Amino acid sequence: MKNKKFLFLSFALVLSLLLAACGSDDSSSEDSDTAEGDKVSIEIFQGKVEFKDQFEELVATYEEENPNVSITVETVGGGTDYAPVLKSAFSSGDAPDIFNVTGPQDVIDYKEYLTDLSDTAAAQAALEGTLTAVTDGDQILGLPFNQEGYGLVYNKRIFEEAGINAEEILTFEDLEEAVKTIDSMKEELDLEGVFALPGKEAWVMGDHLANAFLAPEFNHDIMEAFNAETVTFERGDEMKRFLDLQAEYSVGPVLSLDYSQQVEENFSLERVAIIQQGNWVYPSVQQMDEELAQNIGMLPIPVEGLEGRLPVGVPNNWAVNNEGTDAEIQASKDFLDWMYTSEEGKRSVIEDFKFIPAYEGYDTDLITDPLSKDVYTYSEAGNTIGWIFGGYPSNPWGTDVMGSNMQRYLADDMTWEEVIEDSIAKWEEKR
């Protein structure tokens, strides 16, 4: 009896230990399954309206491949300034997991929220020079969207019918002559104007137009512009005459014309011959008119001594909010890595987004749209103007000061001298 009792107790003890071990294993397995099975939700807040649909399609593909991750995308732009909306989101405590920073001032303004991305595959693959504006010591606080270039996007058919050779347009005088020729033939060419200047969009004038004429002042270096205590507008007269030319020969009313009207309603419907924009407009033009999209090109903005050069640079960077959970931060990094380093992501970056890559490992022969080809050709040849508007003072000087003052100038509420004086004063004040 004792032996039976002993055997029973021994069996019970062994069984309890086995059950405990199994329970422990089940628990750890359950924890592991939970870690793998829990759905991580991240929010992306971005300001590039031109690739909104294509970006959302890529996000959907990523979610299919990664069912544990749910991603929502909110896009603000094309008439609504991104910067104040982002600032409001952080102020309200409803900040996104992935957001955009344009340059060194944004890095300072959002420093407390920025995750170090130096351990990502994308950061390791970034082309030389593309991380300059988002590097702080050993930390990399942003990942470049792409490379972009801008200038005067033109309709090749209209130029041909007007007898204009785009390759011969280098100086301002060359451009002015071509503009006057097209204007004199508006009825014959079935045009409403030569240009569509979107005066409602302060960034088109304050960021891009101004940049072309301010970059030489800072040796085409974004950090030199960022560290400058003042700006002198050495080429202010050139800037004025280029703005005046667009305004004089634009469809109107200029100050109520926005980006969508400029690109879609006027250029894509061939109501105008030229718009000041960049390679990012290609998807919009393509959606409107596939045939037209293959028959457009880009001319440099004429800057004395820098004729035949396009402004090229990194327009924007992805940042990851460090106030998210570990899972949200990792999911954000994983998505950005996948977008820029996986074969599916790389294909989409070139073929769907129509991006000029800012990363290694891409087959640039796949660049098919004519605007990106033009930008890549100028960039590869070193025929570029610096992309320094990311070094403008914050709050943001480019749109709220320079662009706003240009709008007031076009409305006859400011003289050009007042535009310059106020813009200099506000630059120094913000510094």
ZAGUDO-583379 format. One record per residue: x, y, z of N, C-alpha, C in turn; residue in three letters. Coordinates in steps of 0.05 Angstrom, whole numbers, padded with zeros to 5 digits, always signed. Layout:
REM residues N
XYZXYZXYZALA...
//
This chain:
REM residues 431
+00017-00024+00000+00000+00000+00000+00017+00025+00000MET+00038+00024+00017+00056+00047+00018+00069+00052-00009LYS+00076+00030-00022+00089+00033-00048+00070+00045-00069ASN+00044+00035-00068+00025+00046-00086+00020+00075-00081LYS+00019+00082-00054+00014+00110-00047+00038+00127-00056LYS+00062+00116-00052+00086+00131-00060+00086+00135-00090PHE+00079+00113-00105+00079+00115-00134+00058+00136-00143LEU+00035+00135-00129+00014+00155-00136+00023+00183-00132PHE+00036+00188-00108+00045+00215-00102+00067+00223-00122LEU+00085+00204-00128+00106+00211-00147+00095+00218-00174SER+00075+00202-00182+00062+00207-00208+00049+00234-00207PHE+00035+00240-00185+00021+00266-00183+00041+00289-00184ALA+00064+00285-00170+00084+00306-00170+00095+00311-00198LEU+00102+00289-00212+00112+00291-00239+00092+00304-00257VAL+00067+00296-00254+00045+00307-00271+00042+00336-00266LEU+00043+00344-00241+00040+00373-00234+00063+00389-00246SER+00087+00377-00244+00110+00392-00256+00108+00394-00286LEU+00098+00372-00298+00094+00373-00327+00073+00394-00335LEU+00052+00394-00319+00030+00413-00324+00040+00441-00321LEU+00057+00445-00300+00067+00472-00295+00086+00480-00318ALA+00102+00461-00327+00121+00467-00349+00105+00473-00374ALA+00084+00456-00379+00067+00461-00402+00053+00487-00400CYS+00044+00493-00375+00031+00519-00371+00050+00542-00377GLY+00075+00538-00367+00095+00559-00372+00100+00561-00402SER+00102+00538-00416+00107+00539-00445+00084+00551-00459ASP+00059+00544-00451+00035+00555-00463+00034+00585-00460ASP+00042+00593-00436+00041+00622-00430+00061+00637-00447SER+00086+00627-00450+00105+00640-00466+00097+00639-00495SER+00085+00616-00503+00076+00614-00530+00054+00634-00535SER+00036+00636-00516+00014+00654-00519+00024+00683-00520GLU+00044+00689-00504+00056+00716-00505+00068+00721-00532ASP+00082+00701-00542+00095+00704-00568+00075+00708-00589SER+00053+00691-00588+00032+00694-00608+00019+00721-00607ASP+00016+00731-00582+00004+00757-00579+00022+00778-00591THR+00049+00775-00586+00067+00795-00597+00066+00795-00628ALA+00064+00770-00639+00063+00768-00668+00036+00774-00679GLU+00015+00768-00663-00012+00770-00674-00025+00797-00669GLY-00016+00811-00649-00028+00838-00643-00024+00856-00667ASP-00045+00870-00674-00044+00888-00697-00033+00915-00688LYS-00013+00924-00702-00001+00950-00696-00013+00970-00716VAL-00023+00992-00705-00035+01012-00722-00017+01037-00722SER-00010+01046-00746+00006+01071-00748-00008+01090-00767ILE-00003+01115-00762-00015+01137-00778+00007+01152-00792GLU+00004+01156-00818+00022+01172-00834+00009+01198-00842ILE+00022+01220-00836+00012+01246-00843+00032+01259-00862PHE+00024+01262-00887+00043+01272-00907+00031+01294-00925GLN+00048+01309-00937+00039+01333-00951+00044+01333-00981GLY+00048+01310-00993+00053+01309-01022+00028+01299-01036LYS+00012+01317-01045-00014+01309-01057-00010+01295-01084VAL+00013+01301-01097+00016+01291-01124+00017+01260-01126GLU+00025+01247-01104+00026+01218-01106+00008+01205-01085PHE-00012+01219-01076-00030+01210-01056-00042+01182-01063LYS-00054+01180-01086-00068+01155-01093-00048+01132-01096ASP-00025+01138-01109-00005+01117-01113+00007+01108-01087GLN+00011+01127-01068+00022+01121-01042+00003+01103-01026PHE-00023+01110-01027-00043+01094-01013-00045+01066-01024GLU-00041+01063-01050-00041+01036-01063-00017+01020-01053GLU+00006+01033-01050+00029+01018-01040+00025+01010-01011LEU+00013+01028-00995+00007+01022-00967-00011+00998-00966VAL-00031+00997-00983-00049+00974-00983-00034+00948-00990ALA-00015+00949-01008+00001+00926-01015+00017+00917-00991THR+00029+00936-00976+00044+00929-00952+00027+00916-00931TYR+00002+00926-00928-00016+00915-00908-00023+00886-00915GLU-00026+00880-00941-00032+00853-00950-00009+00834-00943GLU+00016+00844-00946+00039+00828-00940+00045+00827-00910GLU+00035+00846-00896+00039+00848-00867+00013+00852-00852ASN-00003+00830-00850-00030+00833-00838-00030+00842-00809PRO-00007+00842-00796-00005+00852-00768-00005+00882-00767ASN-00001+00895-00789+00002+00924-00790-00022+00937-00804VAL-00033+00957-00791-00054+00973-00803-00044+01002-00805SER-00046+01013-00829-00035+01039-00835-00056+01058-00846ILE-00060+01081-00833-00077+01101-00844-00060+01124-00854THR-00069+01136-00877-00054+01157-00889-00072+01182-00891VAL-00062+01204-00882-00075+01230-00885-00057+01248-00901GLU-00067+01260-00922-00052+01277-00939-00063+01305-00938THR-00045+01324-00933-00053+01353-00933-00035+01368-00952VAL-00046+01384-00968-00030+01400-00987-00048+01409-01010GLY-00036+01421-01031-00051+01429-01054-00072+01450-01047GLY-00065+01470-01033-00083+01491-01024-00084+01495-00994GLY-00075+01474-00980-00073+01476-00950-00044+01472-00942THR-00034+01491-00927-00006+01489-00919-00002+01467-00899ASP+00017+01450-00904+00022+01426-00887+00033+01434-00860TYR+00052+01453-00859+00066+01459-00834+00048+01466-00810ALA+00029+01485-00814+00012+01492-00791-00007+01470-00782PRO-00015+01453-00801-00033+01431-00794-00017+01410-00778VAL+00008+01405-00786+00024+01386-00770+00029+01397-00742LEU+00036+01423-00741+00041+01435-00715+00016+01433-00697LYS-00007+01437-00708-00032+01434-00693-00036+01406-00683SER-00029+01386-00700-00032+01358-00692-00015+01352-00668ALA+00010+01362-00667+00027+01357-00644+00017+01372-00620PHE+00007+01396-00624-00003+01412-00601-00027+01399-00588SER-00044+01386-00605-00069+01374-00595-00064+01347-00582SER-00040+01336-00584-00034+01310-00573-00043+01287-00592GLY-00049+01294-00616-00058+01274-00636-00038+01272-00658ASP-00012+01269-00651+00009+01269-00671+00011+01243-00685ALA+00019+01243-00711+00021+01219-00727+00047+01203-00720PRO+00049+01179-00729+00072+01163-00725+00094+01169-00745ASP+00086+01174-00770+00105+01182-00791+00096+01209-00802ILE+00114+01228-00804+00107+01254-00814+00131+01265-00830PHE+00128+01290-00840+00148+01301-00857+00163+01324-00844ASN+00189+01325-00849+00206+01348-00841+00221+01356-00866VAL+00221+01382-00871+00233+01391-00897+00262+01397-00895THR+00272+01406-00872+00300+01414-00870+00310+01418-00842GLY+00332+01431-00839+00345+01434-00813+00328+01448-00792PRO+00312+01468-00800+00296+01482-00780+00274+01463-00769GLN+00262+01447-00786+00242+01428-00777+00255+01408-00758ASP+00280+01401-00763+00294+01382-00745+00297+01394-00718VAL+00303+01420-00717+00305+01434-00691+00277+01436-00678ILE+00257+01444-00693+00230+01448-00682+00218+01423-00671ASP+00224+01400-00684+00211+01375-00676+00231+01355-00663TYR+00255+01366-00656+00276+01348-00646+00267+01329-00624LYS+00251+01339-00606+00243+01322-00583+00226+01298-00592GLU+00215+01300-00616+00197+01279-00626+00210+01260-00646TYR+00235+01266-00654+00247+01251-00676+00262+01226-00667LEU+00256+01204-00681+00270+01179-00675+00295+01177-00692THR+00316+01167-00680+00341+01162-00695+00337+01139-00714ASP+00341+01145-00740+00336+01124-00760+00362+01113-00772LEU+00384+01118-00758+00410+01110-00769+00412+01079-00772SER+00395+01064-00757+00397+01035-00759+00379+01023-00781ASP+00366+01040-00796+00349+01030-00818+00364+01024-00843THR+00354+01005-00858+00367+00998-00884+00365+01022-00903ALA+00344+01037-00902+00341+01060-00919+00362+01081-00914ALA+00369+01086-00889+00389+01106-00882+00416+01097-00894ALA+00422+01071-00893+00447+01061-00903+00449+01063-00933GLN+00425+01062-00946+00425+01063-00976+00422+01091-00987ALA+00418+01111-00970+00414+01138-00980+00439+01149-00995ALA+00434+01162-01017+00456+01173-01033+00472+01195-01018LEU+00497+01197-01024+00514+01217-01011+00502+01245-01014GLU+00501+01259-00991+00491+01286-00991+00461+01289-00986GLY+00446+01267-00988+00417+01269-00985+00408+01270-00956THR+00426+01264-00938+00418+01264-00909+00429+01289-00894LEU+00442+01307-00908+00455+01329-00895+00436+01345-00878THR+00413+01351-00888+00395+01369-00873+00381+01356-00849ALA+00383+01329-00847+00369+01315-00825+00389+01300-00807VAL+00414+01307-00809+00434+01293-00792+00442+01311-00769THR+00442+01299-00745+00450+01314-00721+00470+01297-00706ASP+00496+01303-00709+00517+01287-00698+00517+01259-00710GLY+00514+01238-00693+00513+01211-00704+00485+01202-00711ASP+00466+01219-00706+00438+01211-00710+00428+01220-00738GLN+00412+01203-00749+00399+01209-00774+00369+01211-00768ILE+00358+01235-00770+00331+01240-00760+00310+01241-00781LEU+00317+01235-00806+00297+01234-00827+00308+01218-00851GLY+00290+01210-00868+00297+01195-00892+00285+01209-00916LEU+00302+01214-00937+00292+01230-00959+00270+01216-00975PRO+00250+01232-00983+00229+01223-01001+00242+01214-01027PHE+00257+01232-01039+00267+01228-01067+00284+01252-01074ASN+00293+01253-01098+00304+01277-01109+00284+01290-01128GLN+00283+01316-01128+00264+01330-01146+00278+01354-01159GLU+00267+01362-01181+00277+01385-01195+00253+01401-01206GLY+00257+01427-01209+00235+01442-01220+00245+01464-01239TYR+00227+01475-01253+00234+01496-01273+00208+01504-01287GLY+00210+01507-01313+00187+01514-01329+00178+01490-01346LEU+00156+01478-01337+00145+01455-01352+00130+01466-01376VAL+00136+01455-01399+00125+01466-01424+00113+01444-01442TYR+00094+01453-01459+00081+01436-01477+00097+01435-01504ASN+00108+01413-01510+00126+01411-01534+00110+01416-01560LYS+00085+01407-01561+00070+01411-01586+00065+01441-01591ARG+00059+01456-01570+00054+01484-01573+00079+01499-01581ILE+00101+01491-01569+00127+01504-01576+00133+01498-01606PHE+00129+01474-01614+00135+01467-01642+00117+01482-01661GLU+00091+01484-01655+00073+01499-01673+00079+01529-01673GLU+00091+01539-01651+00098+01567-01650+00126+01572-01662ALA+00139+01550-01671+00165+01553-01683+00187+01559-01663GLY+00184+01550-01638+00204+01556-01617+00220+01531-01611ILE+00246+01534-01611+00264+01512-01603+00271+01516-01573ASN+00261+01498-01557+00265+01500-01528+00294+01499-01520ALA+00311+01485-01535+00339+01482-01529+00354+01509-01532GLU+00343+01527-01546+00356+01553-01551+00348+01574-01530GLU+00330+01566-01511+00322+01585-01490+00340+01581-01466ILE+00358+01600-01462+00376+01599-01440+00374+01624-01422LEU+00375+01647-01434+00374+01672-01419+00345+01682-01414THR+00343+01702-01397+00317+01713-01392+00306+01726-01418PHE+00324+01738-01433+00315+01751-01458+00305+01730-01478GLU+00318+01706-01478+00309+01684-01495+00280+01676-01487ASP+00276+01673-01461+00250+01665-01451+00229+01686-01457LEU+00236+01711-01452+00217+01733-01457+00208+01734-01486GLU+00227+01730-01504+00221+01730-01533+00202+01707-01540GLU+00207+01683-01529+00190+01660-01534+00162+01665-01523ALA+00160+01676-01499+00134+01682-01487+00118+01701-01504VAL+00131+01722-01513+00117+01742-01530+00108+01730-01557LYS+00124+01712-01567+00116+01698-01592+00091+01681-01588THR+00091+01665-01566+00068+01649-01560+00043+01666-01555ILE+00047+01688-01540+00025+01706-01534+00013+01717-01559ASP+00029+01724-01579+00019+01736-01603+00004+01716-01620SER+00007+01690-01614-00005+01669-01629-00027+01654-01613MET-00036+01666-01591-00055+01653-01573-00080+01642-01587LYS-00091+01659-01604-00115+01651-01618-00110+01628-01637GLU-00088+01629-01652-00081+01608-01670-00075+01582-01656GLU-00062+01584-01632-00055+01561-01616-00077+01552-01598LEU-00099+01566-01597-00122+01560-01580-00114+01560-01551ASP-00101+01581-01543-00092+01585-01515-00107+01608-01502LEU-00109+01605-01475-00120+01627-01459-00099+01645-01447GLU-00075+01634-01446-00052+01649-01435-00027+01634-01440GLY-00004+01647-01435+00022+01632-01438+00027+01616-01413VAL+00024+01630-01390+00029+01617-01364+00003+01613-01349PHE+00005+01597-01328-00015+01596-01307+00000+01599-01281ALA+00002+01623-01270+00017+01628-01245-00002+01625-01222LEU+00002+01605-01205-00016+01600-01182-00011+01619-01159PRO-00020+01644-01162-00014+01664-01141-00025+01657-01114GLY-00045+01639-01113-00056+01631-01087-00037+01614-01071LYS-00018+01601-01085+00001+01583-01073+00027+01597-01065GLU+00029+01606-01040+00053+01621-01032+00079+01605-01036ALA+00077+01579-01034+00101+01563-01035+00114+01563-01063TRP+00097+01565-01084+00107+01565-01111+00125+01589-01115VAL+00118+01612-01103+00134+01636-01106+00155+01639-01084MET+00147+01636-01059+00165+01641-01037+00186+01619-01033GLY+00179+01594-01039+00198+01573-01037+00214+01569-01063ASP+00199+01562-01084+00213+01553-01108+00223+01576-01125HIS+00206+01596-01132+00216+01617-01149+00239+01632-01135LEU+00235+01639-01110+00255+01654-01095+00281+01638-01092ALA+00279+01612-01088+00302+01595-01085+00321+01597-01108ASN+00311+01598-01132+00328+01598-01156+00346+01622-01156ALA+00337+01645-01145+00352+01669-01145+00367+01674-01119PHE+00360+01660-01097+00374+01663-01072+00396+01642-01068LEU+00394+01619-01082+00414+01598-01078+00443+01607-01084ALA+00448+01623-01105+00475+01632-01110+00486+01649-01087PRO+00469+01663-01073+00477+01680-01051+00489+01663-01028GLU+00480+01638-01026+00489+01620-01005+00506+01597-01016PHE+00518+01602-01039+00535+01582-01051+00521+01555-01055ASN+00495+01556-01059+00479+01532-01064+00479+01512-01041HIS+00484+01521-01017+00488+01504-00994+00466+01509-00974ASP+00449+01488-00969+00426+01491-00951+00435+01499-00923ILE+00457+01488-00913+00466+01494-00886+00477+01522-00884MET+00489+01532-00905+00499+01560-00905+00475+01579-00903GLU+00454+01572-00918+00429+01588-00917+00417+01587-00889ALA+00418+01563-00878+00406+01558-00851+00420+01574-00829PHE+00447+01576-00832+00463+01590-00812+00466+01620-00817ASN+00455+01630-00839+00458+01658-00847+00440+01676-00829ALA+00452+01697-00819+00438+01716-00801+00420+01734-00818GLU+00426+01737-00843+00410+01755-00860+00411+01745-00889THR+00395+01758-00905+00394+01753-00934+00394+01780-00948VAL+00408+01782-00970+00412+01809-00982+00397+01813-01009THR+00387+01791-01020+00373+01793-01046+00391+01805-01067PHE+00415+01793-01070+00434+01802-01091+00421+01802-01119GLU+00403+01783-01123+00390+01780-01149+00360+01787-01147ARG+00354+01805-01130+00326+01813-01127+00313+01824-01152GLY+00328+01839-01168+00317+01850-01193+00311+01828-01212ASP+00328+01808-01214+00323+01785-01231+00298+01770-01222GLU+00295+01767-01196+00272+01753-01185+00247+01768-01193MET+00247+01794-01191+00223+01810-01197+00215+01808-01226LYS+00234+01810-01244+00227+01809-01273+00217+01782-01281ARG+00227+01761-01268+00216+01734-01275+00188+01731-01264PHE+00182+01741-01240+00155+01740-01229+00137+01757-01246LEU+00146+01781-01254+00130+01799-01270+00123+01787-01297ASP+00142+01773-01309+00137+01760-01335+00114+01740-01333LEU+00116+01723-01313+00095+01703-01309+00067+01716-01304GLN+00067+01736-01287+00042+01749-01279+00029+01763-01303ALA+00046+01777-01319+00036+01792-01342+00023+01774-01363GLU+00034+01750-01367+00025+01733-01389+00010+01708-01378TYR-00001+01711-01354-00015+01688-01342-00045+01691-01345SER-00059+01668-01346-00088+01668-01343-00094+01679-01315VAL-00118+01688-01311-00124+01700-01285-00151+01692-01275GLY-00160+01704-01253-00143+01722-01237-00121+01707-01222PRO-00097+01717-01224-00073+01703-01214-00076+01696-01184VAL-00085+01714-01168-00085+01710-01139-00106+01690-01129LEU-00124+01682-01147-00143+01662-01139-00137+01635-01152SER-00115+01634-01167-00108+01609-01181-00092+01591-01163LEU-00102+01567-01158-00087+01548-01141-00073+01527-01157ASP-00060+01509-01143-00043+01488-01156-00060+01470-01174TYR-00083+01461-01165-00099+01443-01181-00108+01457-01206SER-00116+01482-01204-00125+01497-01228-00101+01501-01247GLN-00078+01506-01236-00054+01510-01253-00048+01485-01269GLN-00046+01462-01255-00036+01438-01267-00058+01424-01283VAL-00081+01421-01271-00102+01404-01283-00120+01420-01302GLU-00130+01443-01293-00150+01457-01309-00137+01473-01332GLU-00113+01482-01328-00101+01499-01348-00079+01484-01365ASN-00059+01473-01351-00038+01461-01367-00047+01434-01379PHE-00059+01417-01364-00067+01391-01374-00089+01392-01395SER-00104+01413-01395-00125+01417-01415-00115+01435-01438LEU-00089+01440-01438-00075+01455-01459-00086+01483-01463GLU-00094+01495-01441-00103+01523-01443-00079+01543-01441ARG-00057+01533-01430-00032+01548-01428-00009+01532-01437VAL+00013+01545-01443+00037+01531-01455+00058+01524-01434ALA+00059+01540-01412+00081+01537-01393+00071+01541-01364ILE+00081+01525-01346+00077+01529-01318+00103+01526-01302ILE+00106+01541-01281+00130+01538-01264+00123+01516-01244GLN+00134+01492-01248+00130+01470-01231+00153+01450-01234GLN+00150+01427-01220+00171+01407-01221+00162+01380-01232GLY+00180+01361-01231+00174+01335-01242+00151+01321-01227ASN+00144+01330-01203+00123+01318-01188+00095+01322-01201TRP+00092+01340-01221+00066+01344-01233+00059+01322-01253VAL+00079+01306-01261+00075+01286-01282+00051+01268-01277TYR+00048+01255-01253+00025+01237-01250-00002+01252-01254PRO-00004+01277-01246-00029+01291-01249-00035+01296-01279SER-00014+01304-01293-00017+01308-01322-00024+01282-01336VAL-00011+01261-01328-00016+01235-01340-00044+01226-01336GLN-00055+01230-01312-00082+01222-01306-00102+01238-01323GLN-00095+01263-01329-00113+01280-01345-00110+01273-01375MET-00086+01269-01385-00081+01265-01413-00055+01250-01418ASP-00057+01224-01422-00034+01207-01426-00016+01216-01449GLU-00029+01224-01471-00014+01232-01495+00002+01257-01489GLU-00011+01277-01476+00002+01302-01469+00026+01296-01451LEU+00022+01278-01431+00042+01273-01411+00068+01263-01424ALA+00067+01251-01447+00091+01241-01460+00103+01263-01478GLN+00091+01286-01479+00100+01307-01497+00105+01333-01483ASN+00116+01331-01459+00123+01355-01443+00152+01354-01435ILE+00163+01377-01428+00191+01378-01420+00195+01400-01400GLY+00220+01404-01391+00226+01423-01371+00249+01441-01379MET+00244+01467-01376+00264+01488-01382+00275+01499-01356LEU+00300+01506-01354+00311+01519-01330+00300+01547-01327PRO+00296+01556-01302+00290+01584-01296+00316+01599-01302ILE+00314+01620-01319+00339+01634-01327+00350+01651-01304PRO+00374+01643-01295+00388+01659-01274+00415+01666-01286VAL+00421+01692-01286+00446+01702-01299+00471+01688-01288GLU+00487+01677-01306+00511+01663-01299+00506+01634-01292GLY+00481+01626-01290+00474+01598-01283+00454+01587-01304LEU+00456+01598-01328+00438+01589-01349+00441+01559-01354GLU+00419+01546-01360+00420+01518-01366+00422+01500-01342GLY+00413+01510-01319+00415+01495-01294+00387+01493-01281ARG+00381+01470-01270+00356+01465-01256+00361+01464-01226LEU+00343+01476-01209+00345+01470-01180+00337+01441-01175PRO+00356+01426-01162+00351+01398-01156+00359+01393-01127VAL+00343+01378-01113+00349+01372-01085+00329+01352-01073GLY+00332+01348-01047+00313+01332-01032+00291+01350-01021VAL+00267+01346-01029+00245+01365-01022+00234+01360-00994PRO+00236+01335-00985+00222+01328-00961+00234+01303-00949ASN+00229+01299-00924+00240+01275-00910+00218+01263-00892ASN+00220+01237-00889+00202+01223-00871+00215+01222-00843TRP+00198+01228-00823+00207+01226-00795+00189+01207-00780ALA+00200+01195-00759+00184+01177-00742+00181+01188-00714VAL+00157+01189-00705+00151+01201-00679+00161+01182-00656ASN+00179+01192-00640+00190+01175-00619+00172+01172-00594ASN+00149+01185-00595+00130+01183-00572+00111+01159-00576GLU+00114+01145-00598+00098+01121-00602+00108+01098-00585GLY+00093+01076-00585+00103+01052-00570+00126+01040-00586THR+00140+01022-00573+00163+01008-00587+00153+00995-00612ASP+00129+00983-00610+00118+00968-00633+00111+00988-00656ALA+00100+01011-00649+00093+01031-00669+00118+01042-00683GLU+00138+01048-00667+00163+01058-00678+00176+01038-00697ILE+00177+01013-00688+00189+00992-00705+00173+00988-00730GLN+00147+00988-00728+00129+00984-00751+00133+01007-00771ALA+00137+01031-00761+00142+01055-00778+00169+01052-00793SER+00190+01043-00778+00216+01039-00791+00214+01017-00812LYS+00200+00995-00805+00198+00973-00823+00184+00981-00849ASP+00163+00997-00847+00149+01005-00871+00167+01023-00889PHE+00181+01042-00877+00199+01059-00893+00221+01043-00906LEU+00232+01024-00891+00253+01007-00903+00242+00991-00927ASP+00218+00980-00923+00206+00964-00944+00200+00981-00969TRP+00191+01006-00964+00184+01023-00987+00208+01030-01004MET+00232+01033-00991+00255+01042-01006+00276+01021-01012TYR+00273+00997-01000+00294+00977-01005+00284+00950-01015THR+00257+00945-01012+00247+00920-01023+00243+00923-01053SER+00242+00901-01068+00239+00902-01097+00212+00914-01104GLU+00191+00906-01089+00164+00917-01095+00163+00947-01089GLU+00175+00955-01067+00176+00983-01060+00191+00999-01081GLY+00215+00990-01088+00232+01004-01107+00218+01007-01134LYS+00204+00986-01143+00189+00987-01168+00168+01009-01167ARG+00154+01010-01145+00133+01030-01142+00144+01058-01140SER+00166+01061-01126+00179+01088-01124+00184+01100-01151VAL+00194+01083-01170+00201+01094-01196+00177+01094-01215ILE+00163+01071-01216+00142+01068-01237+00115+01081-01229GLU+00108+01080-01203+00082+01090-01195+00085+01119-01184ASP+00104+01123-01166+00107+01150-01155+00120+01169-01175PHE+00134+01158-01194+00150+01174-01213+00171+01190-01199LYS+00183+01178-01178+00204+01191-01163+00231+01187-01176PHE+00249+01206-01172+00277+01203-01178+00290+01194-01152ILE+00300+01169-01151+00309+01158-01125+00331+01174-01112PRO+00330+01174-01085+00351+01186-01069+00367+01164-01055ALA+00364+01139-01066+00377+01115-01053+00391+01099-01074TYR+00410+01083-01065+00425+01064-01082+00407+01040-01089GLU+00416+01026-01109+00403+01000-01115+00379+01002-01134GLY+00376+01025-01148+00354+01028-01166+00363+01027-01195TYR+00346+01017-01212+00351+01016-01241+00339+01042-01253ASP+00355+01062-01256+00345+01088-01266+00337+01087-01295THR+00343+01065-01308+00333+01062-01336+00303+01059-01336ASP+00291+01053-01313+00262+01050-01311+00248+01077-01309LEU+00263+01098-01306+00250+01125-01306+00238+01130-01333ILE+00212+01132-01334+00199+01134-01360+00187+01162-01366THR+00180+01177-01345+00167+01202-01351+00187+01223-01360ASP+00180+01240-01379+00199+01259-01390+00209+01280-01371PRO+00193+01288-01351+00202+01308-01333+00224+01298-01314LEU+00220+01274-01304+00241+01262-01287+00266+01256-01303SER+00262+01248-01328+00286+01243-01345+00302+01269-01348LYS+00288+01291-01352+00301+01317-01355+00317+01324-01330ASP+00304+01321-01307+00316+01327-01281+00341+01309-01277VAL+00337+01283-01283+00360+01265-01279+00383+01272-01297TYR+00377+01280-01322+00398+01288-01341+00413+01312-01331THR+00399+01332-01322+00412+01356-01311+00429+01349-01286TYR+00417+01333-01269+00430+01325-01244+00456+01309-01249SER+00453+01290-01267+00476+01273-01273+00499+01289-01285GLU+00492+01310-01300+00513+01327-01313+00523+01348-01294ALA+00511+01350-01270+00520+01371-01251+00510+01398-01257GLY+00490+01400-01275+00479+01426-01283+00455+01433-01265ASN+00461+01439-01240+00440+01444-01220+00444+01470-01205THR+00423+01479-01193+00422+01502-01175+00415+01490-01147ILE+00427+01501-01126+00423+01490-01099+00394+01492-01090GLY+00387+01473-01074+00360+01471-01063+00361+01481-01034TRP+00361+01507-01031+00368+01518-01004+00343+01528-00988ILE+00320+01526-01000+00297+01537-00986+00290+01521-00961PHE+00300+01496-00959+00297+01482-00934+00313+01494-00911GLY+00331+01513-00918+00347+01527-00898+00336+01555-00892GLY+00313+01561-00903+00300+01586-00895+00293+01586-00866TYR+00290+01610-00854+00280+01611-00826+00253+01598-00822PRO+00247+01590-00798+00222+01575-00792+00198+01593-00792SER+00176+01580-00788+00149+01591-00783+00133+01600-00807ASN+00134+01590-00830+00158+01587-00846+00162+01612-00863PRO+00187+01621-00864+00193+01646-00878+00186+01644-00908TRP+00190+01622-00921+00186+01619-00949+00157+01625-00957GLY+00138+01614-00943+00110+01618-00950+00097+01642-00935THR+00101+01643-00909+00088+01664-00893+00099+01692-00896ASP+00125+01693-00905+00137+01719-00908+00142+01724-00938VAL+00160+01710-00950+00168+01715-00978+00144+01711-00997MET+00131+01688-00994+00108+01683-01012+00085+01702-01007GLY+00080+01707-00982+00058+01726-00975+00064+01754-00986SER+00089+01763-00983+00096+01789-00993+00094+01790-01024ASN+00101+01769-01037+00098+01768-01066+00068+01770-01074MET+00051+01757-01059+00023+01759-01064+00013+01788-01060GLN+00023+01801-01040+00015+01829-01035+00026+01847-01057ARG+00050+01840-01068+00061+01855-01090+00043+01852-01115TYR+00034+01827-01120+00017+01822-01143-00010+01836-01140LEU-00018+01840-01115-00044+01854-01110-00040+01884-01109ALA-00016+01894-01114-00010+01923-01112-00013+01934-01084ASP-00010+01916-01064-00011+01925-01036+00018+01930-01025ASP+00038+01924-01041+00066+01927-01033+00082+01934-01057MET+00102+01951-01054+00121+01955-01076+00142+01933-01074THR+00157+01929-01095+00178+01909-01094+00199+01916-01074TRP+00205+01941-01071+00224+01950-01050+00214+01942-01023GLU+00189+01945-01018+00177+01937-00992+00178+01907-00988GLU+00174+01892-01010+00176+01863-01008+00204+01855-00998VAL+00224+01867-01010+00252+01861-01003+00258+01869-00974ILE+00251+01894-00967+00257+01904-00941+00243+01888-00919GLU+00218+01881-00923+00203+01866-00902+00214+01838-00900ASP+00221+01826-00923+00230+01798-00923+00258+01796-00909SER+00275+01816-00913+00301+01817-00900+00297+01820-00870ILE+00279+01838-00862+00274+01844-00834+00263+01819-00820ALA+00245+01805-00833+00233+01781-00821+00253+01758-00819LYS+00270+01756-00839+00291+01735-00838+00309+01740-00814TRP+00318+01765-00810+00335+01771-00787+00320+01767-00761GLU+00295+01775-00760+00279+01772-00736+00276+01743-00728GLU+00271+01726-00748+00267+01697-00742+00293+01683-00735LYS+00315+01694-00745+00341+01682-00738+00348+01689-00709ARG
//
